[in-house]
Amino acid sequence: MTEYKAFRVELADKIAQVVINRPEKINAMNADFWSEIIDIFDWIDATDEVRVVVLSGAGQHFSSGIDLQLLAQAGSQLGSEVGRNAEQLRRKILALQASFNAVDNCRKPVIAAIQGYCLGGAIDLISACDMRYSTTDARFSIKEIDMGMAADVGTLQRLPRIIGDGMMRELAFTGRTIDGEEARAIGLVNRTYADRQAMMEAVLGLAGDIAGKSPVAIRGTKEMIRYMRDHRVDDGLEYVATWNAAMLQSADLKVAIAAHMSKQKPDFAD
């Protein structure tokens, strides 16, 4: 397994655990983070043994967001010509967006497990995940507004589909902090837990359940859900009909039916 500077990655029982591993820096997202997350999710997407991903943060916090030193460095590289500065910044923002697009585009379900701080860029990250779970004392905030900028790595684009437009606007305009219980009430997280240990046990149990399902069925289901974000119902129905015309010929269907009839647990190939 590749060694990373900003992450720790482990694979066991078909579950890839991806841990942001900068606890001494509150898991702030430095330059290594932004490049390594693309490599990690490319590997996850290409590795058949991986069936589900659990994304978490080492230590007391999930992540405090983008490393301010990275922002300062980007600012120091700007010159005096506005047009060239704008072109350079645009390319930098698009590169950062690609990091979280890699999470969103992953064919495998990605589950975020959140404790402590989940601020700024960390909201962008969890918005790209399929499901989110947290401790009750977790702290969430779209902090970019307090830094004099608009969030630009996915929060404003993905979060309205998770918590609704009005609530997203309230949090984005005010930058106020919400705890795990309010996050659950507005639908940002599915469930909350008393502490990190209880949360990780529950999340890994959920991941194990998903890992036991047909990989073909899981990937088809995720693809249909993603497709429907930007298409009409009739488009989605046409797409799933075409998709399943191929996928219903998978051996997984026969395995699932046989297991159901015999009341046995199915064993699907990677």
MARFIKE-414394 format. One record per residue: residue number from 1; residue in three letters; x, y, z of N, C-alpha, C, O in turn. Coordinates in pm, whole numbers. Layout:
- NUM  ALA  X  Y  Z  X  Y  Z  X  Y  Z  X  Y  Z;
...
// end
This chain:
- 1  MET  85  -119  0  0  0  0  89  125  0  188  132  73;
- 2  THR  54  223  -82  131  346  -92  129  423  39  27  430  106;
- 3  GLU  244  482  74  251  570  191  220  713  148  271  761  47;
- 4  TYR  136  778  226  97  915  196  139  1009  308  158  966  422;
- 5  LYS  155  1136  276  196  1236  374  77  1292  451  87  1320  571;
- 6  ALA  -36  1309  383  -152  1372  446  -261  1272  484  -359  1310  548;
- 7  PHE  -245  1147  445  -348  1046  469  -287  917  521  -168  891  506;
- 8  ARG  -372  836  583  -343  697  612  -452  614  546  -570  641  566;
- 9  VAL  -415  515  468  -511  435  393  -493  289  427  -381  237  422;
- 10  GLU  -602  223  463  -601  80  496  -715  11  424  -822  69  405;
- 11  LEU  -691  -113  384  -794  -193  318  -812  -323  394  -717  -401  408;
- 12  ALA  -932  -348  443  -963  -472  513  -1110  -503  496  -1195  -414  507;
- 13  ASP  -1140  -630  468  -1279  -675  456  -1358  -596  352  -1475  -564  371;
- 14  LYS  -1291  -563  242  -1350  -492  129  -1375  -343  157  -1431  -273  72;
- 15  ILE  -1335  -295  276  -1358  -156  315  -1226  -80  313  -1130  -120  379;
- 16  ALA  -1220  29  237  -1103  116  238  -1126  226  341  -1219  304  329;
- 17  GLN  -1040  230  442  -1047  339  540  -945  446  500  -825  422  499;
- 18  VAL  -997  564  467  -914  677  426  -919  779  540  -1023  837  568;
- 19  VAL  -805  799  605  -800  884  724  -713  1006  695  -596  993  660;
- 20  ILE  -770  1126  710  -689  1248  701  -596  1246  822  -643  1242  935;
- 21  ASN  -466  1250  798  -370  1216  904  -274  1331  932  -152  1317  920;
- 22  ARG  -331  1445  969  -250  1559  1015  -309  1612  1147  -341  1730  1156;
- 23  PRO  -325  1526  1247  -394  1568  1368  -329  1685  1438  -397  1765  1503;
- 24  GLU  -195  1697  1426  -125  1808  1491  -159  1942  1426  -135  2047  1485;
- 25  LYS  -213  1939  1305  -255  2060  1233  -407  2065  1216  -458  2130  1126;
- 26  ILE  -477  1995  1303  -625  1986  1299  -671  1936  1162  -778  1973  1114;
- 27  ASN  -587  1851  1101  -617  1791  970  -646  1896  863  -730  1877  776;
- 28  ALA  -573  2008  872  -587  2113  770  -539  2059  636  -448  1977  629;
- 29  MET  -602  2107  530  -580  2054  396  -465  2128  328  -484  2236  271;
- 30  ASN  -344  2069  335  -227  2131  274  -210  2084  130  -297  2016  76;
- 31  ALA  -99  2120  69  -77  2086  -72  -76  1935  -94  -129  1886  -194;
- 32  ASP  -16  1860  -1  -13  1715  -14  -156  1658  -13  -188  1567  -90;
- 33  PHE  -240  1712  73  -378  1664  81  -446  1671  -56  -507  1574  -100;
- 34  TRP  -436  1785  -121  -512  1807  -245  -466  1719  -359  -547  1680  -443;
- 35  SER  -337  1687  -363  -288  1599  -470  -309  1452  -435  -344  1371  -521;
- 36  GLU  -288  1416  -309  -296  1276  -270  -438  1222  -274  -459  1105  -304;
- 37  ILE  -537  1306  -246  -674  1256  -244  -717  1210  -383  -797  1118  -396;
- 38  ILE  -665  1274  -486  -695  1230  -623  -633  1093  -649  -700  1004  -702;
- 39  ASP  -507  1076  -611  -441  946  -629  -513  836  -553  -531  725  -604;
- 40  ILE  -554  867  -430  -621  767  -346  -752  722  -408  -779  603  -416;
- 41  PHE  -832  817  -454  -962  779  -508  -952  721  -648  -1040  647  -690;
- 42  ASP  -846  753  -721  -821  682  -847  -791  536  -818  -839  446  -888;
- 43  TRP  -711  511  -714  -679  373  -674  -805  301  -627  -829  186  -665;
- 44  ILE  -886  366  -547  -1010  306  -498  -1100  269  -615  -1157  160  -618;
- 45  ASP  -1114  359  -709  -1203  337  -822  -1155  219  -908  -1236  146  -965;
- 46  ALA  -1024  202  -916  -968  99  -1004  -949  -36  -934  -922  -136  -1001;
- 47  THR  -963  -41  -802  -936  -163  -727  -1066  -235  -697  -1146  -189  -615;
- 48  ASP  -1088  -349  -762  -1214  -421  -747  -1237  -470  -605  -1352  -484  -561;
- 49  GLU  -1129  -496  -532  -1144  -546  -395  -1210  -443  -304  -1276  -479  -206;
- 50  VAL  -1194  -315  -336  -1258  -210  -257  -1404  -198  -297  -1436  -176  -414;
- 51  ARG  -1492  -213  -200  -1635  -203  -230  -1702  -83  -166  -1809  -40  -211;
- 52  VAL  -1640  -28  -62  -1696  88  6  -1582  162  75  -1480  101  109;
- 53  VAL  -1600  293  96  -1496  377  154  -1549  444  281  -1662  493  283;
- 54  VAL  -1468  445  386  -1498  522  506  -1392  632  516  -1273  603  527;
- 55  LEU  -1436  757  513  -1347  873  517  -1359  939  654  -1468  976  696;
- 56  SER  -1246  953  724  -1248  1009  859  -1124  1093  883  -1038  1105  795;
- 57  GLY  -1116  1151  1002  -1000  1232  1039  -935  1178  1164  -1004  1136  1257;
- 58  ALA  -801  1177  1168  -728  1131  1286  -736  1234  1398  -743  1354  1372;
- 59  GLY  -734  1186  1520  -732  1277  1634  -870  1326  1674  -970  1256  1656;
- 60  GLN  -875  1446  1728  -999  1499  1785  -1091  1564  1683  -1207  1590  1713;
- 61  HIS  -1040  1590  1561  -1118  1665  1463  -1116  1598  1326  -1019  1531  1289;
- 62  PHE  -1224  1619  1252  -1229  1570  1113  -1135  1654  1028  -1039  1602  971;
- 63  SER  -1162  1785  1019  -1072  1875  946  -1115  2020  969  -1233  2052  975;
- 64  SER  -1013  2106  983  -1038  2249  998  -1045  2321  863  -1055  2443  859;
- 65  GLY  -1039  2245  753  -1050  2305  621  -915  2332  558  -814  2275  599;
- 66  ILE  -913  2418  459  -791  2444  382  -684  2506  472  -713  2591  556;
- 67  ASP  -562  2462  453  -448  2514  528  -426  2660  488  -408  2689  370;
- 68  LEU  -428  2751  584  -414  2893  554  -279  2926  491  -266  3023  417;
- 69  GLN  -178  2845  521  -47  2866  458  -54  2844  308  17  2908  231;
- 70  LEU  -142  2751  266  -160  2726  123  -223  2848  56  -185  2884  -55;
- 71  LEU  -320  2911  123  -381  3032  68  -279  3145  62  -274  3219  -37;
- 72  ALA  -200  3158  166  -99  3264  168  3  3245  57  47  3341  -6;
- 73  GLN  41  3119  34  137  3090  -71  80  3125  -208  150  3180  -293;
- 74  ALA  -48  3093  -229  -112  3127  -357  -114  3278  -377  -93  3326  -488;
- 75  GLY  -140  3352  -270  -143  3497  -280  -7  3556  -309  4  3657  -380;
- 76  SER  97  3496  -255  232  3548  -274  283  3529  -416  378  3595  -458;
- 77  GLN  220  3439  -491  263  3410  -628  198  3502  -731  230  3495  -850;
- 78  LEU  108  3586  -686  40  3676  -779  128  3795  -815  206  3843  -734;
- 79  GLY  112  3840  -940  187  3956  -986  105  4082  -983  13  4095  -902;
- 80  SER  136  4175  -1071  67  4304  -1072  -36  4313  -1184  -110  4412  -1192;
- 81  GLU  -43  4212  -1270  -133  4218  -1386  -259  4138  -1356  -254  4017  -1335;
- 82  VAL  -374  4208  -1353  -500  4149  -1308  -543  4031  -1394  -585  3928  -1341;
- 83  GLY  -534  4044  -1524  -578  3938  -1613  -502  3809  -1592  -562  3702  -1586;
- 84  ARG  -369  3818  -1580  -287  3698  -1559  -309  3640  -1419  -310  3518  -1402;
- 85  ASN  -328  3728  -1320  -361  3679  -1186  -491  3599  -1188  -500  3492  -1128;
- 86  ALA  -590  3653  -1256  -721  3587  -1261  -710  3451  -1328  -770  3353  -1282;
- 87  GLU  -633  3444  -1437  -618  3317  -1508  -546  3215  -1420  -582  3098  -1420;
- 88  GLN  -445  3260  -1346  -370  3172  -1258  -458  3121  -1143  -455  3003  -1109;
- 89  LEU  -535  3211  -1083  -622  3171  -972  -732  3077  -1019  -769  2983  -949;
- 90  ARG  -785  3102  -1138  -890  3015  -1191  -838  2873  -1209  -906  2777  -1173;
- 91  ARG  -718  2858  -1263  -660  2725  -1280  -638  2658  -1145  -659  2537  -1132;
- 92  LYS  -596  2736  -1045  -574  2680  -912  -705  2631  -850  -710  2524  -790;
- 93  ILE  -811  2710  -864  -942  2671  -809  -994  2546  -878  -1046  2457  -812;
- 94  LEU  -981  2539  -1009  -1027  2421  -1083  -950  2296  -1040  -1006  2187  -1034;
- 95  ALA  -820  2312  -1011  -740  2199  -965  -789  2151  -829  -796  2030  -804;
- 96  LEU  -822  2244  -739  -876  2206  -609  -1012  2139  -624  -1041  2041  -555;
- 97  GLN  -1094  2190  -713  -1225  2128  -737  -1209  1984  -785  -1289  1898  -749;
- 98  ALA  -1107  1959  -865  -1085  1824  -917  -1059  1724  -804  -1090  1606  -817;
- 99  SER  -1002  1771  -694  -974  1683  -581  -1102  1626  -522  -1110  1507  -492;
- 100  PHE  -1203  1711  -506  -1329  1664  -449  -1419  1603  -554  -1507  1523  -522;
- 101  ASN  -1400  1640  -681  -1471  1571  -788  -1431  1423  -791  -1512  1337  -825;
- 102  ALA  -1305  1395  -756  -1259  1256  -753  -1337  1175  -650  -1364  1057  -671;
- 103  VAL  -1373  1239  -539  -1455  1172  -437  -1597  1152  -489  -1653  1043  -480;
- 104  ASP  -1654  1258  -544  -1791  1253  -596  -1805  1152  -709  -1906  1081  -717;
- 105  ASN  -1705  1145  -795  -1713  1059  -914  -1676  913  -886  -1692  828  -973;
- 106  CYS  -1628  885  -765  -1591  747  -731  -1711  655  -746  -1821  688  -702;
- 107  ARG  -1691  539  -808  -1801  444  -831  -1845  374  -703  -1955  318  -697;
- 108  LYS  -1759  376  -600  -1790  307  -475  -1854  406  -377  -1820  524  -380;
- 109  PRO  -1945  361  -292  -2004  451  -191  -1897  503  -96  -1808  428  -54;
- 110  VAL  -1906  631  -63  -1811  696  28  -1888  748  149  -1980  828  136;
- 111  ILE  -1849  702  268  -1915  738  393  -1822  827  473  -1708  789  501;
- 112  ALA  -1868  946  512  -1788  1036  596  -1824  1015  742  -1942  1010  778;
- 113  ALA  -1722  1002  827  -1739  990  972  -1672  1111  1036  -1551  1128  1024;
- 114  ILE  -1750  1194  1104  -1706  1329  1141  -1712  1350  1291  -1815  1328  1354;
- 115  GLN  -1599  1393  1349  -1597  1436  1488  -1524  1569  1497  -1443  1602  1410;
- 116  GLY  -1552  1646  1601  -1482  1772  1619  -1513  1871  1508  -1627  1882  1462;
- 117  TYR  -1409  1943  1465  -1429  2046  1364  -1451  1987  1225  -1382  1894  1183;
- 118  CYS  -1548  2044  1155  -1568  2018  1012  -1599  2154  951  -1715  2194  941;
- 119  LEU  -1494  2224  910  -1505  2365  876  -1459  2394  733  -1371  2327  680;
- 120  GLY  -1521  2495  672  -1475  2544  543  -1464  2436  439  -1565  2376  400;
- 121  GLY  -1342  2410  393  -1319  2310  289  -1363  2171  328  -1390  2087  242;
- 122  ALA  -1371  2144  459  -1418  2012  503  -1566  1994  470  -1611  1881  446;
- 123  ILE  -1643  2102  469  -1784  2095  427  -1791  2061  278  -1874  1981  236;
- 124  ASP  -1702  2123  199  -1694  2088  57  -1669  1938  40  -1729  1873  -45;
- 125  LEU  -1579  1885  123  -1541  1744  112  -1657  1652  148  -1687  1559  73;
- 126  ILE  -1721  1675  261  -1829  1583  302  -1950  1596  210  -2030  1503  198;
- 127  SER  -1964  1713  145  -2074  1729  49  -2056  1639  -72  -2153  1604  -139;
- 128  ALA  -1931  1601  -100  -1901  1512  -213  -1917  1365  -177  -1906  1279  -264;
- 129  CYS  -1942  1336  -49  -1958  1197  -4  -2104  1153  -20  -2194  1236  -35;
- 130  ASP  -2126  1024  -16  -2260  970  -32  -2343  980  96  -2463  1008  90;
- 131  MET  -2279  958  210  -2348  960  339  -2255  1021  442  -2133  1013  430;
- 132  ARG  -2316  1082  544  -2239  1149  648  -2295  1111  785  -2416  1108  805;
- 133  TYR  -2204  1083  880  -2240  1051  1018  -2146  1130  1108  -2031  1156  1071;
- 134  SER  -2194  1167  1228  -2110  1250  1313  -2133  1220  1460  -2228  1152  1498;
- 135  THR  -2044  1273  1542  -2066  1274  1686  -2161  1391  1716  -2175  1483  1636;
- 136  THR  -2225  1385  1832  -2320  1493  1868  -2249  1625  1889  -2307  1731  1867;
- 137  ASP  -2122  1620  1932  -2050  1744  1958  -1966  1792  1840  -1883  1881  1857;
- 138  ALA  -1985  1735  1722  -1915  1784  1603  -1957  1928  1575  -2065  1971  1615;
- 139  ARG  -1870  2001  1507  -1897  2142  1478  -1880  2166  1328  -1773  2141  1271;
- 140  PHE  -1986  2213  1265  -1988  2236  1120  -2003  2386  1092  -2081  2454  1157;
- 141  SER  -1928  2436  994  -1943  2576  956  -1889  2599  816  -1781  2550  780;
- 142  ILE  -1965  2674  736  -1918  2721  606  -1842  2850  633  -1899  2959  627;
- 143  LYS  -1714  2838  663  -1635  2950  716  -1588  3049  611  -1539  3156  646;
- 144  GLU  -1602  3015  484  -1544  3101  380  -1596  3244  387  -1523  3339  359;
- 145  ILE  -1725  3261  426  -1781  3396  430  -1706  3484  529  -1696  3605  509;
- 146  ASP  -1653  3424  637  -1578  3500  736  -1435  3526  693  -1361  3599  759;
- 147  MET  -1395  3466  582  -1262  3490  526  -1271  3585  407  -1173  3609  337;
- 148  GLY  -1392  3640  384  -1410  3736  277  -1416  3676  139  -1375  3739  41;
- 149  MET  -1466  3553  129  -1472  3486  -1  -1594  3396  -8  -1656  3365  93;
- 150  ALA  -1628  3355  -129  -1735  3257  -150  -1672  3118  -156  -1566  3099  -216;
- 151  ALA  -1737  3021  -93  -1690  2883  -102  -1685  2842  -249  -1780  2866  -324;
- 152  ASP  -1574  2779  -291  -1556  2757  -434  -1514  2616  -472  -1469  2592  -584;
- 153  VAL  -1527  2519  -377  -1481  2384  -409  -1595  2282  -399  -1569  2162  -390;
- 154  GLY  -1720  2328  -400  -1832  2235  -411  -1946  2253  -313  -2056  2204  -339;
- 155  THR  -1924  2323  -202  -2031  2338  -102  -2155  2402  -161  -2266  2350  -143;
- 156  LEU  -2140  2514  -229  -2256  2589  -279  -2326  2516  -393  -2442  2545  -424;
- 157  GLN  -2256  2422  -456  -2315  2346  -566  -2380  2216  -518  -2485  2177  -570;
- 158  ARG  -2322  2149  -420  -2371  2018  -377  -2462  2025  -255  -2557  1947  -244;
- 159  LEU  -2434  2117  -164  -2506  2117  -37  -2656  2145  -50  -2733  2088  27;
- 160  PRO  -2702  2230  -145  -2848  2251  -156  -2924  2122  -182  -3041  2110  -143;
- 161  ARG  -2861  2025  -247  -2929  1898  -277  -2931  1807  -154  -2999  1705  -154;
- 162  ILE  -2855  1844  -51  -2848  1764  70  -2936  1822  180  -3012  1749  244;
- 163  ILE  -2926  1953  204  -2999  2015  314  -3105  2114  268  -3176  2172  351;
- 164  GLY  -3118  2135  138  -3216  2230  87  -3154  2367  65  -3055  2404  129;
- 165  ASP  -3213  2442  -27  -3157  2570  -69  -3159  2674  42  -3059  2742  66;
- 166  GLY  -3273  2687  111  -3285  2791  212  -3187  2775  327  -3124  2871  369;
- 167  MET  -3175  2652  379  -3083  2628  490  -2939  2646  445  -2858  2699  520;
- 168  MET  -2907  2602  323  -2772  2623  273  -2739  2772  268  -2630  2812  307;
- 169  ARG  -2834  2854  222  -2811  2999  214  -2788  3059  353  -2700  3144  371;
- 170  GLU  -2867  3014  450  -2850  3065  586  -2710  3038  638  -2644  3127  691;
- 171  LEU  -2664  2913  622  -2531  2877  672  -2420  2944  592  -2318  2983  649;
- 172  ALA  -2438  2958  461  -2336  3018  376  -2325  3169  398  -2216  3225  394;
- 173  PHE  -2439  3236  420  -2438  3382  439  -2390  3422  578  -2329  3527  595;
- 174  THR  -2417  3339  678  -2382  3374  816  -2253  3313  864  -2185  3370  949;
- 175  GLY  -2217  3196  811  -2099  3125  858  -2115  3069  998  -2018  3029  1062;
- 176  ARG  -2240  3065  1047  -2260  3022  1187  -2228  2873  1202  -2234  2796  1107;
- 177  THR  -2194  2836  1323  -2156  2700  1354  -2276  2622  1406  -2351  2671  1490;
- 178  ILE  -2294  2501  1356  -2398  2412  1405  -2334  2287  1463  -2225  2248  1422;
- 179  ASP  -2402  2224  1558  -2349  2101  1617  -2406  1979  1547  -2484  1991  1452;
- 180  GLY  -2366  1863  1593  -2408  1740  1529  -2557  1720  1530  -2614  1670  1433;
- 181  GLU  -2623  1758  1640  -2767  1739  1650  -2842  1826  1549  -2938  1780  1486;
- 182  GLU  -2800  1951  1532  -2866  2035  1431  -2832  1985  1291  -2916  1990  1201;
- 183  ALA  -2709  1937  1273  -2671  1881  1143  -2762  1764  1107  -2803  1749  992;
- 184  ARG  -2793  1681  1207  -2885  1569  1182  -3026  1619  1152  -3093  1566  1065;
- 185  ALA  -3070  1721  1224  -3206  1773  1207  -3228  1830  1067  -3337  1820  1012;
- 186  ILE  -3125  1890  1008  -3140  1950  875  -3101  1854  764  -3112  1887  646;
- 187  GLY  -3055  1734  800  -3022  1634  699  -2879  1635  650  -2846  1565  554;
- 188  LEU  -2793  1715  714  -2653  1716  673  -2586  1583  708  -2504  1532  632;
- 189  VAL  -2621  1527  824  -2573  1394  862  -2693  1303  883  -2801  1349  920;
- 190  ASN  -2673  1174  859  -2782  1077  873  -2813  1046  1018  -2929  1036  1058;
- 191  ARG  -2706  1028  1098  -2722  995  1239  -2607  1054  1319  -2502  1086  1263;
- 192  THR  -2628  1070  1450  -2522  1117  1538  -2497  1012  1648  -2583  930  1679;
- 193  TYR  -2376  1019  1704  -2335  924  1807  -2266  999  1921  -2216  1109  1902;
- 194  ALA  -2265  937  2037  -2214  1003  2158  -2066  1035  2149  -2022  1139  2199;
- 195  ASP  -1989  947  2085  -1845  970  2076  -1790  906  1949  -1863  838  1875;
- 196  ARG  -1661  927  1924  -1600  880  1801  -1600  728  1793  -1624  671  1686;
- 197  GLN  -1574  661  1905  -1569  515  1903  -1704  456  1862  -1709  365  1778;
- 198  ALA  -1811  507  1921  -1945  457  1886  -1976  486  1740  -2036  404  1671;
- 199  MET  -1936  604  1694  -1961  641  1554  -1887  548  1459  -1945  499  1363;
- 200  MET  -1758  524  1486  -1679  441  1396  -1729  298  1395  -1729  234  1290;
- 201  GLU  -1770  246  1508  -1825  111  1512  -1950  102  1426  -1968  6  1351;
- 202  ALA  -2038  202  1437  -2162  201  1359  -2133  219  1210  -2193  150  1127;
- 203  VAL  -2043  310  1177  -2012  338  1036  -1945  217  971  -1977  182  858;
- 204  LEU  -1853  153  1042  -1788  35  986  -1887  -81  972  -1875  -162  881;
- 205  GLY  -1984  -88  1064  -2089  -189  1049  -2172  -164  925  -2205  -258  851;
- 206  LEU  -2208  -38  902  -2282  -1  782  -2200  -31  657  -2251  -86  559;
- 207  ALA  -2071  5  660  -1984  -20  546  -1975  -170  517  -1974  -211  401;
- 208  GLY  -1968  -251  623  -1963  -395  604  -2089  -449  539  -2084  -539  456;
- 209  ASP  -2203  -393  578  -2330  -433  518  -2331  -402  368  -2371  -485  287;
- 210  ILE  -2286  -281  334  -2281  -240  193  -2181  -327  116  -2207  -366  2;
- 211  ALA  -2067  -356  179  -1964  -437  112  -2013  -577  80  -1959  -642  -10;
- 212  GLY  -2114  -625  152  -2168  -757  127  -2268  -764  13  -2312  -872  -25;
- 213  LYS  -2305  -648  -42  -2400  -645  -152  -2329  -666  -287  -2206  -663  -295;
- 214  SER  -2407  -687  -389  -2351  -702  -523  -2277  -575  -565  -2338  -468  -567;
- 215  PRO  -2147  -584  -599  -2075  -465  -645  -2137  -405  -771  -2138  -283  -788;
- 216  VAL  -2188  -490  -858  -2251  -441  -980  -2377  -361  -946  -2401  -254  -1004;
- 217  ALA  -2457  -412  -853  -2579  -344  -814  -2550  -213  -742  -2618  -113  -764;
- 218  ILE  -2449  -213  -655  -2413  -92  -581  -2366  17  -677  -2408  133  -666;
- 219  ARG  -2280  -20  -771  -2227  81  -864  -2337  133  -956  -2341  252  -988;
- 220  GLY  -2426  44  -998  -2538  90  -1081  -2629  184  -1004  -2675  285  -1058;
- 221  THR  -2656  152  -879  -2741  237  -796  -2679  375  -777  -2747  476  -789;
- 222  LYS  -2549  379  -748  -2484  510  -729  -2483  590  -858  -2505  711  -857;
- 223  GLU  -2458  523  -968  -2457  594  -1097  -2594  653  -1128  -2603  765  -1179;
- 224  MET  -2702  579  -1099  -2836  632  -1126  -2868  751  -1037  -2927  849  -1082;
- 225  ILE  -2828  744  -910  -2852  856  -819  -2776  980  -865  -2832  1089  -867;
- 226  ARG  -2650  963  -902  -2570  1077  -950  -2627  1135  -1078  -2632  1257  -1095;
- 227  TYR  -2670  1049  -1168  -2724  1095  -1296  -2847  1182  -1275  -2867  1281  -1345;
- 228  MET  -2930  1145  -1178  -3057  1215  -1158  -3041  1354  -1098  -3137  1430  -1095;
- 229  ARG  -2922  1388  -1051  -2901  1524  -999  -2919  1629  -1108  -2959  1742  -1080;
- 230  ASP  -2890  1591  -1232  -2887  1690  -1340  -2979  1654  -1457  -2964  1710  -1566;
- 231  HIS  -3074  1561  -1436  -3159  1517  -1546  -3304  1504  -1501  -3334  1498  -1382;
- 232  ARG  -3392  1499  -1599  -3535  1482  -1573  -3564  1335  -1542  -3483  1246  -1570;
- 233  VAL  -3682  1312  -1485  -3721  1176  -1450  -3722  1084  -1572  -3672  972  -1566;
- 234  ASP  -3778  1132  -1683  -3786  1045  -1801  -3647  1015  -1857  -3624  907  -1912;
- 235  ASP  -3553  1111  -1843  -3414  1084  -1883  -3355  972  -1797  -3289  881  -1847;
- 236  GLY  -3381  980  -1665  -3329  881  -1573  -3385  743  -1599  -3314  643  -1590;
- 237  LEU  -3514  736  -1630  -3577  608  -1658  -3519  546  -1786  -3498  425  -1793;
- 238  GLU  -3495  629  -1885  -3435  581  -2010  -3293  528  -1985  -3253  425  -2039;
- 239  TYR  -3218  601  -1901  -3080  563  -1872  -3074  431  -1795  -2993  344  -1828;
- 240  VAL  -3158  416  -1693  -3152  294  -1613  -3199  173  -1694  -3153  61  -1672;
- 241  ALA  -3291  196  -1788  -3334  86  -1874  -3218  37  -1960  -3197  -84  -1976;
- 242  THR  -3142  132  -2016  -3027  96  -2099  -2918  31  -2014  -2858  -68  -2055;
- 243  TRP  -2894  88  -1898  -2792  34  -1806  -2825  -110  -1767  -2740  -199  -1778;
- 244  ASN  -2948  -131  -1721  -2985  -264  -1671  -3001  -366  -1783  -2999  -487  -1756;
- 245  ALA  -3019  -321  -1907  -3022  -415  -2018  -2892  -496  -2023  -2891  -611  -2065;
- 246  ALA  -2784  -432  -1979  -2656  -503  -1969  -2637  -565  -1832  -2601  -682  -1822;
- 247  MET  -2661  -486  -1727  -2624  -531  -1593  -2712  -644  -1539  -2668  -719  -1452;
- 248  LEU  -2834  -657  -1588  -2919  -767  -1542  -2869  -902  -1593  -2920  -1007  -1552;
- 249  GLN  -2770  -899  -1682  -2709  -1024  -1728  -2591  -1066  -1640  -2528  -1169  -1665;
- 250  SER  -2562  -986  -1536  -2453  -1017  -1445  -2483  -1145  -1366  -2598  -1176  -1336;
- 251  ALA  -2377  -1217  -1334  -2392  -1337  -1251  -2442  -1302  -1111  -2496  -1387  -1042;
- 252  ASP  -2424  -1176  -1070  -2466  -1134  -936  -2616  -1153  -915  -2660  -1184  -804;
- 253  LEU  -2693  -1136  -1020  -2838  -1152  -1008  -2873  -1298  -973  -2957  -1323  -887;
- 254  LYS  -2808  -1390  -1040  -2833  -1532  -1012  -2787  -1569  -870  -2853  -1645  -800;
- 255  VAL  -2672  -1514  -831  -2620  -1541  -697  -2716  -1488  -590  -2744  -1555  -491;
- 256  ALA  -2767  -1366  -611  -2857  -1304  -515  -2989  -1382  -504  -3038  -1405  -393;
- 257  ILE  -3044  -1421  -617  -3170  -1496  -616  -3153  -1632  -548  -3237  -1673  -468;
- 258  ALA  -3045  -1702  -581  -3018  -1833  -521  -3001  -1821  -370  -3051  -1905  -295;
- 259  ALA  -2929  -1717  -326  -2907  -1697  -182  -3037  -1664  -111  -3062  -1711  0;
- 260  HIS  -3121  -1584  -177  -3249  -1548  -116  -3339  -1671  -101  -3404  -1688  2;
- 261  MET  -3342  -1754  -202  -3428  -1872  -198  -3379  -1975  -97  -3458  -2047  -37;
- 262  SER  -3246  -1982  -80  -3191  -2081  13  -3167  -2023  152  -3121  -2092  243;
- 263  LYS  -3202  -1893  167  -3183  -1822  295  -3037  -1827  341  -3008  -1840  460;
- 264  GLN  -2946  -1815  244  -2804  -1810  271  -2750  -1670  239  -2811  -1596  163;
- 265  LYS  -2636  -1636  297  -2573  -1508  267  -2502  -1517  132  -2421  -1608  113;
- 266  PRO  -2529  -1426  38  -2465  -1436  -93  -2317  -1400  -86  -2274  -1324  1;
- 267  ASP  -2240  -1456  -176  -2096  -1429  -184  -2067  -1382  -326  -2058  -1463  -419;
- 268  PHE  -2054  -1252  -344  -2035  -1195  -477  -1887  -1181  -511  -1806  -1150  -424;
- 269  ALA  -1854  -1204  -635  -1717  -1184  -681  -1686  -1034  -686  -1775  -951  -707;
- 270  ASP  -1557  -1001  -667  -1518  -859  -680  -1545  -811  -822  -1520  -695  -855;
// end
